[in-house]
Amino acid sequence: MANSLISIQIIPKTKNGEDVIPYVDEAIKVIQEAGIKHEVHPLETTMEGEFSELMEVIRRMNERMIEMGSKNVISQVKILYQPEGITMDQLTEKYQ
């Protein structure tokens, strides 16, 4: 079972002030390519998995923004680390 839930909102500074949506789409693609269980929400994406693996995905997301031409990137991150295990479903099942 996963030991972490991490929500991330990535805010790249674009080269010429262009729309950030293509950058955000690419950041989500990094998550998808990693095969991480995730849910995309309007203001952030939540990932479920092992803490170190999720942090590596965040690193790759930031690096991808720079590769695309961002001068810098702000990553707003929320972490729930629970060594005995945690899933998104456990936190939201009463709302399903």
Residue pairs with C-beta under 8 A, 6 or more apart in sequence:
1 85
1 86
1 87
2 37
2 48
2 49
2 50
2 85
2 86
2 87
3 50
3 51
3 81
3 82
3 83
3 84
3 85
3 86
4 48
4 49
4 50
4 51
4 54
4 79
4 80
4 81
4 82
4 86
5 46
5 47
5 48
5 79
5 80
5 86
5 87
5 88
5 91
6 46
6 47
6 51
6 54
6 55
6 58
6 77
6 78
6 79
6 80
7 44
7 45
7 46
7 47
7 77
7 78
8 44
8 45
8 47
8 58
8 61
8 75
8 76
8 77
8 78
9 43
9 44
9 45
9 75
9 76
10 23
10 24
10 27
10 61
10 62
10 65
10 73
10 74
10 75
10 76
11 20
11 73
11 74
11 75
11 76
12 20
12 23
12 24
12 27
12 65
12 68
12 70
12 72
12 73
12 74
13 70
13 71
13 72
13 73
13 74
14 20
14 23
14 69
14 70
15 69
15 70
15 71
23 65
23 68
23 70
26 64
26 65
26 68
27 45
27 61
27 64
27 65
28 38
28 40
28 45
30 57
30 60
30 61
30 64
31 38
31 45
31 47
31 57
31 61
32 38
34 53
34 57
34 60
36 47
36 48
36 49
36 53
36 54
36 57
37 47
37 48
37 49
37 88
38 45
38 46
38 47
38 48
39 45
39 46
39 88
44 76
44 78
46 88
47 54
47 57
48 86
48 87
48 88
51 79
51 81
58 75
58 77
61 75
62 73
62 75
65 73
66 73
80 86
89 96
